[in-house]
């Protein structure tokens, strides 16, 4: 499955079936490219081999890791456990308009399904130097019991509330600059914030800008890394566990402008992204 704008593939969908089990196999997008062809995603990086482009990754669904790698525990810190789940693509239905719907089954180490996901992806033109990726995920608890979602932060590691829709960008010659509305700048200012948008401005493979927005009126805290590695995602369980009762549905959305160059008018870009229907 590919995402296409005007006949050009701007993002490649991978089913992730060949990812090794300890990395929590799952579908993802990579490469994602700017209109000029610069790649703005990374997979299997040496610093975090379980980072897989753009996807939905959750470190703790009632003890099962759909993030990959080590699990943070209150008593032992980060340890490698035999708790890795798997996301398996069941179907892809293209919509003929640059995107489609992916049906994904989330199963635990015992093979039992915990969650059934409907993931909508769409590539939307913005202008000649930018396009917008829309991601809309609906997670339904199909386990037959109550579940809850956690993170390393809910297990005692402050500031590590990651999990949910997540974008891993490539490392460049310098850390990307980080900007937000009202003059907010820097990782410290925007990490954990509920800013209406944030932007990474980087140079890995060439100059690019990524601007992130959560449409639909629901704004989770932003998990943000720039200095250690570039990664962004709204956090489902920033500091408290998120209950997902049996049969319940959880929906989250993320909209990302993918731009060539270092965009000067980020506020204007954000307004254009927010205004998209």
PyMOL commands that set and color helices and strands:
alter all, ss='L'
color gray80, all
select helices_A, chain A and resi 21-23+181-183+187-190+266-275
alter helices_A, ss='H'
color red, helices_A
select strands_A, chain A and resi 2-5+8-14+28-32+54-61+64-66+71-73+77-79+86-94+99-107+113-127+130-141+147-150+164-168+177-180+197-202+208-213+222-225+231-234+242-244+249-260
alter strands_A, ss='S'
color yellow, strands_A
deselect
rebuild
show_as cartoon
